[in-house]
Amino acid sequence: MADDRDDSQRTEEPTQRRLEEAQKHGDIVKSQEVQTFVLLAGAALTITALGHTAAESFAGFFRMFLEQPDRIAMDGDSAMTLARAVLWRAAIVVAPALGLLMLCGLAGNLVQNRPSFTTEKIKPDFSKLSLVKGFQRMFGIEGLSNLVKGLLKISIVGAAVWTTLWPERGRLESVLTQSPADVAGDMIVLLLRVMLAALSVLAAMAALDYFLQRYQFLKRNRMSRQEIKDEFRQSEGDPAVKAKIRQIRIERAKRRMMANVPGATVVIANPTHYAVALKYEQGKTPAPICVAKGIDALALKIREVAEEHEIPIVENPPLARALYATVDLDESVPPEHYKAVAQVIGYVLKLTGKARH
């Protein structure tokens, strides 16, 4: 996804949406060194928790193979029974350790990325069958860097293990003179020391490799300024389109409002700046309702429509400004303006009543 874009234009840090899209396509931050470190740490934990018990059980069961091999029957039925017993005892010893290691393997992925599922990585990619691209992957910069990194890791970890084992060479020489239980115990202690030495080195390498993988991940998904603009338009909407839609809505609202003016009871106005049209029907509306309001050019338009339909216009600048500020369309007049509006409505009803006579 990111490889088809011009690298020279990808100067901006990726957005959260870009990173989520990358994850959906299977492009994630994944360090194999972190995975190795977590697995080795899990193995060390497993040996610490279960090693001594497992070693004693293993040594106790298999002692007979070393001390009394001549007493082991190897006829048909006895051999099968012995094989089943050996496998069952080995499963009892190994199963808990394998279970913990499986959990550690899962944890090695979870500490780097949140759980996700994608089919992108399992789709057939025939470009991988190309010999040219295969040689480029093997002998290109990435392949050489992986080779150097692997050799460096083996050298450093090997040196740490050697410096741990060399002082214990005397213990290794005395193995043949010890009992099976003592040998198993000593081997577990020695194995733990070796693993701790390797872990101390792998911890630093895992941290370094993780930050390197994250840097490469962010670099792969860098964006150009145009891509950021396009993404913003897709998520927030094109500002020009949004402005056009807003303008259309305002025009429609104005037309609906102007259509309500002919049905108003009175228009309260400030001569040129404010106009508020109110509708009141005795016995039907508990309080006058605002059916139209506007300022400046819209106020003049409301007055024109009112004059065309012979709607009374009462000039009361303070009341017009107050109503414009406190009442919205299709809402009743607030109680604090009842008295002033009632006087205007009463005057209009008397005026219209005289006109009818």
C-alpha positions as CSV (number, residue, x, y, z in Angstrom):
1,M,0.0,0.0,0.0
2,A,2.7,2.4,0.9
3,D,5.3,1.2,-1.6
4,D,3.5,2.6,-4.7
5,R,3.9,6.3,-3.6
6,D,6.6,8.7,-4.3
7,D,9.0,8.7,-1.4
8,S,10.2,12.2,-2.1
9,Q,6.7,13.7,-1.4
10,R,6.1,11.6,1.8
11,T,7.3,14.1,4.3
12,E,4.5,14.2,6.8
13,E,4.0,11.8,9.8
14,P,1.1,9.3,9.2
15,T,-2.3,10.0,10.7
16,Q,-4.0,7.6,13.0
17,R,-6.4,6.6,10.2
18,R,-3.4,5.8,8.0
19,L,-1.9,3.6,10.7
20,E,-5.2,1.8,11.2
21,E,-5.5,1.1,7.5
22,A,-2.0,-0.2,7.5
23,Q,-2.9,-2.6,10.3
24,K,-5.9,-3.8,8.3
25,H,-3.6,-4.7,5.5
26,G,-1.3,-6.7,7.8
27,D,1.4,-4.0,8.0
28,I,2.3,-3.8,11.7
29,V,5.2,-3.2,14.0
30,K,6.7,-6.6,14.7
31,S,10.1,-7.3,16.1
32,Q,11.3,-10.9,16.0
33,E,13.8,-10.0,18.8
34,V,11.0,-9.1,21.1
35,Q,9.3,-12.4,20.3
36,T,12.5,-14.3,21.0
37,F,13.1,-12.4,24.3
38,V,9.5,-13.1,25.5
39,L,9.8,-16.7,24.6
40,L,13.2,-17.1,26.4
41,A,11.8,-15.2,29.4
42,G,8.9,-17.5,29.5
43,A,11.2,-20.5,29.3
44,A,13.2,-19.2,32.2
45,L,10.0,-18.6,34.2
46,T,8.8,-22.1,33.3
47,I,12.1,-23.7,34.4
48,T,12.1,-21.7,37.7
49,A,8.5,-22.6,38.5
50,L,8.4,-26.2,37.2
51,G,12.0,-27.2,36.6
52,H,12.9,-28.7,39.9
53,T,9.8,-30.8,40.3
54,A,9.9,-31.9,36.7
55,A,13.6,-32.9,37.0
56,E,13.0,-34.9,40.1
57,S,10.0,-36.7,38.5
58,F,11.9,-37.3,35.3
59,A,15.0,-38.6,37.2
60,G,13.0,-40.8,39.5
61,F,11.1,-42.4,36.6
62,F,14.1,-43.0,34.3
63,R,16.5,-44.1,37.0
64,M,15.7,-47.7,36.4
65,F,16.9,-47.3,32.8
66,L,20.4,-46.4,34.1
67,E,20.6,-48.5,37.3
68,Q,18.7,-51.7,36.4
69,P,18.4,-52.0,32.6
70,D,18.7,-55.8,32.8
71,R,15.4,-56.0,34.7
72,I,13.4,-54.3,32.0
73,A,11.3,-56.8,30.0
74,M,11.3,-56.1,26.3
75,D,8.8,-58.7,25.0
76,G,5.9,-57.6,22.8
77,D,3.3,-56.6,25.4
78,S,5.8,-55.4,28.0
79,A,7.5,-53.1,25.5
80,M,4.2,-51.5,24.5
81,T,3.2,-51.0,28.1
82,L,6.6,-49.5,28.9
83,A,6.4,-47.2,25.9
84,R,2.9,-46.0,26.9
85,A,4.2,-45.4,30.5
86,V,7.2,-43.4,29.2
87,L,5.1,-41.3,26.9
88,W,2.5,-40.6,29.5
89,R,5.1,-39.6,32.1
90,A,6.9,-37.4,29.6
91,A,3.6,-35.7,28.6
92,I,2.9,-35.0,32.3
93,V,6.3,-33.4,32.7
94,V,6.3,-31.5,29.4
95,A,2.6,-30.4,29.0
96,P,2.6,-27.6,31.6
97,A,5.9,-26.2,30.2
98,L,4.5,-26.2,26.6
99,G,1.3,-24.5,27.8
100,L,3.3,-21.7,29.4
101,L,5.5,-21.3,26.4
102,M,2.4,-21.1,24.1
103,L,1.0,-18.3,26.3
104,C,4.4,-16.5,26.2
105,G,4.4,-16.8,22.4
106,L,1.0,-15.2,22.3
107,A,2.1,-12.5,24.7
108,G,5.1,-11.8,22.5
109,N,2.7,-10.6,19.8
110,L,0.2,-8.8,22.1
111,V,2.9,-6.6,23.8
112,Q,3.7,-5.2,20.3
113,N,0.3,-4.9,18.7
114,R,-3.4,-5.1,19.7
115,P,-5.2,-8.3,18.4
116,S,-6.3,-8.1,14.8
117,F,-7.2,-10.4,12.0
118,T,-6.5,-9.8,8.3
119,T,-6.5,-12.0,5.2
120,E,-4.0,-9.8,3.4
121,K,-1.0,-11.9,4.4
122,I,-2.5,-15.2,3.4
123,K,-3.7,-14.1,-0.1
124,P,-1.6,-15.6,-2.9
125,D,1.1,-13.3,-4.1
126,F,2.6,-14.5,-7.3
127,S,5.3,-11.8,-7.3
128,K,7.0,-13.9,-4.6
129,L,7.6,-16.6,-7.1
130,S,9.8,-14.3,-9.1
131,L,13.5,-15.4,-9.0
132,V,14.7,-11.9,-9.6
133,K,12.7,-10.5,-6.7
134,G,13.7,-13.5,-4.6
135,F,17.4,-12.8,-5.1
136,Q,16.8,-9.1,-4.4
137,R,15.2,-10.0,-1.1
138,M,18.0,-12.4,-0.2
139,F,21.0,-10.3,-1.4
140,G,19.5,-6.8,-1.2
141,I,20.1,-4.3,1.6
142,E,17.3,-5.8,3.8
143,G,18.7,-9.3,3.4
144,L,22.2,-8.3,4.2
145,S,21.1,-6.3,7.2
146,N,19.2,-9.3,8.5
147,L,22.3,-11.5,8.0
148,V,24.5,-9.1,9.8
149,K,22.0,-8.7,12.6
150,G,21.7,-12.5,12.9
151,L,25.5,-13.0,13.1
152,L,25.8,-10.2,15.6
153,K,23.1,-11.6,17.8
154,I,24.7,-15.1,17.7
155,S,28.1,-13.6,18.5
156,I,26.9,-11.5,21.4
157,V,24.6,-14.1,22.9
158,G,27.3,-16.8,22.4
159,A,29.8,-14.6,24.2
160,A,27.4,-14.1,27.1
161,V,26.7,-17.9,27.3
162,W,30.4,-18.7,27.1
163,T,31.3,-16.4,29.9
164,T,28.6,-18.0,32.0
165,L,29.6,-21.6,31.3
166,W,33.4,-21.3,31.5
167,P,33.5,-20.7,35.3
168,E,31.3,-23.8,35.7
169,R,33.5,-26.2,33.7
170,G,34.5,-28.0,37.0
171,R,30.8,-28.8,37.7
172,L,30.4,-30.2,34.2
173,E,33.4,-32.5,34.6
174,S,31.9,-34.0,37.8
175,V,28.6,-34.9,36.2
176,L,29.6,-38.6,35.7
177,T,30.2,-39.1,39.5
178,Q,26.8,-37.7,40.6
179,S,23.4,-39.3,41.0
180,P,20.7,-38.7,38.4
181,A,18.7,-36.5,40.7
182,D,21.8,-34.3,41.5
183,V,22.7,-34.1,37.8
184,A,19.2,-32.9,36.9
185,G,19.3,-30.3,39.7
186,D,22.7,-29.0,38.7
187,M,21.7,-28.9,35.0
188,I,18.6,-26.8,35.8
189,V,20.6,-24.3,37.8
190,L,23.2,-24.1,35.1
191,L,20.6,-23.8,32.4
192,L,18.9,-20.9,34.3
193,R,22.2,-19.1,34.6
194,V,22.8,-19.4,30.8
195,M,19.3,-18.2,30.1
196,L,19.6,-15.2,32.4
197,A,22.9,-14.3,30.7
198,A,21.2,-14.6,27.3
199,L,18.2,-12.6,28.5
200,S,20.3,-9.7,29.7
201,V,21.7,-9.4,26.2
202,L,18.5,-10.0,24.3
203,A,16.6,-7.4,26.4
204,A,18.8,-4.6,25.0
205,M,18.7,-6.1,21.5
206,A,14.9,-6.5,21.6
207,A,14.4,-2.9,22.7
208,L,16.7,-1.6,20.0
209,D,15.1,-3.7,17.3
210,Y,11.6,-2.8,18.3
211,F,12.3,0.9,18.0
212,L,14.0,0.3,14.7
213,Q,11.0,-1.7,13.4
214,R,8.6,1.1,14.6
215,Y,10.7,3.7,12.9
216,Q,10.6,1.7,9.6
217,F,6.9,1.2,10.0
218,L,6.2,4.9,10.4
219,K,8.6,5.7,7.6
220,R,6.7,3.2,5.3
221,N,3.4,4.9,6.1
222,R,4.5,8.6,5.8
223,M,2.1,10.7,3.8
224,S,2.3,13.6,1.4
225,R,0.6,16.8,2.2
226,Q,-1.9,16.1,-0.6
227,E,-2.8,12.8,1.0
228,I,-3.4,14.4,4.3
229,K,-5.7,17.0,2.6
230,D,-7.6,14.2,0.8
231,E,-8.0,12.2,4.0
232,F,-9.3,15.3,5.8
233,R,-11.8,15.9,3.0
234,Q,-12.9,12.3,3.1
235,S,-13.4,12.3,6.9
236,E,-14.6,15.8,7.5
237,G,-16.1,16.7,4.1
238,D,-14.9,19.1,1.5
239,P,-15.1,22.7,3.1
240,A,-16.4,24.1,-0.2
241,V,-19.1,21.5,-0.5
242,K,-20.0,21.9,3.2
243,A,-20.3,25.7,2.7
244,K,-22.5,25.2,-0.4
245,I,-24.8,22.8,1.5
246,R,-25.0,25.2,4.4
247,Q,-25.9,28.0,2.0
248,I,-28.6,25.9,0.4
249,R,-30.1,25.1,3.8
250,I,-30.1,28.8,4.8
251,E,-31.9,29.7,1.6
252,R,-34.5,27.0,2.0
253,A,-35.0,28.1,5.6
254,K,-35.5,31.7,4.5
255,R,-38.0,30.7,1.9
256,R,-40.0,28.6,4.4
257,M,-39.9,31.6,6.8
258,M,-41.0,34.1,4.2
259,A,-43.9,31.8,3.4
260,N,-45.1,32.1,7.0
261,V,-45.2,35.9,7.0
262,P,-48.6,36.2,5.2
263,G,-50.1,34.2,8.1
264,A,-48.7,36.4,10.8
265,T,-50.8,38.6,13.1
266,V,-48.3,41.4,13.5
267,V,-44.7,42.4,12.6
268,I,-42.8,44.2,15.3
269,A,-40.0,46.2,13.8
270,N,-37.1,48.5,14.3
271,P,-37.5,50.8,11.2
272,T,-34.7,49.3,9.1
273,H,-32.6,46.8,11.2
274,Y,-34.9,44.3,13.0
275,A,-38.2,42.6,12.1
276,V,-40.1,39.9,14.1
277,A,-43.3,38.4,12.8
278,L,-45.7,37.0,15.4
279,K,-48.8,34.8,15.0
280,Y,-51.5,34.7,17.6
281,E,-54.9,33.0,17.4
282,Q,-57.3,33.5,20.3
283,G,-58.3,30.2,21.9
284,K,-55.7,28.2,19.8
285,T,-52.3,29.5,20.8
286,P,-51.6,30.1,24.5
287,A,-48.9,32.7,23.6
288,P,-47.8,34.5,20.4
289,I,-45.4,32.4,18.2
290,C,-42.5,33.7,16.2
291,V,-43.0,32.7,12.6
292,A,-40.2,34.8,11.0
293,K,-37.4,37.1,12.1
294,G,-34.5,38.9,10.5
295,I,-32.1,41.8,10.5
296,D,-31.0,44.3,7.8
297,A,-31.9,43.0,4.3
298,L,-34.0,40.1,5.6
299,A,-35.9,42.5,7.9
300,L,-36.7,44.7,5.0
301,K,-37.9,41.7,3.0
302,I,-40.2,40.6,5.9
303,R,-41.6,44.1,6.0
304,E,-42.2,44.1,2.2
305,V,-44.1,40.7,2.4
306,A,-46.1,42.0,5.3
307,E,-47.1,45.1,3.5
308,E,-48.1,43.1,0.4
309,H,-50.4,41.0,2.5
310,E,-51.6,43.9,4.7
311,I,-50.1,42.5,7.9
312,P,-49.9,45.3,10.5
313,I,-46.4,46.5,11.2
314,V,-45.7,48.0,14.6
315,E,-42.5,49.9,15.1
316,N,-41.1,49.2,18.6
317,P,-37.3,49.1,18.4
318,P,-36.5,47.9,22.0
319,L,-39.1,45.2,21.8
320,A,-38.0,44.1,18.3
321,R,-34.4,43.8,19.3
322,A,-35.3,41.9,22.5
323,L,-37.6,39.4,20.7
324,Y,-35.0,38.8,18.0
325,A,-32.4,38.0,20.7
326,T,-34.6,35.8,22.9
327,V,-37.0,33.9,20.7
328,D,-36.3,31.4,18.0
329,L,-38.5,30.4,15.0
330,D,-41.6,28.4,15.9
331,E,-41.2,29.2,19.6
332,S,-43.5,31.1,21.9
333,V,-42.7,34.5,23.2
334,P,-40.8,34.3,26.5
335,P,-42.9,35.2,29.7
336,E,-40.8,38.4,30.4
337,H,-42.2,39.9,27.1
338,Y,-45.8,38.9,27.6
339,K,-46.9,42.3,28.8
340,A,-45.3,44.3,26.0
341,V,-46.4,41.8,23.3
342,A,-49.9,41.7,24.7
343,Q,-50.2,45.4,24.4
344,V,-49.2,45.3,20.7
345,I,-51.4,42.3,20.0
346,G,-54.3,44.0,21.7
347,Y,-53.8,47.2,19.7
348,V,-53.7,45.2,16.5
349,L,-56.8,43.2,17.2
350,K,-58.7,46.4,18.0
351,L,-57.3,48.0,14.8
352,T,-58.3,45.1,12.7
353,G,-61.7,44.9,14.4
354,K,-62.5,48.5,13.5
355,A,-61.4,47.9,10.0
356,R,-63.9,45.1,9.7
357,H,-66.7,47.4,10.8
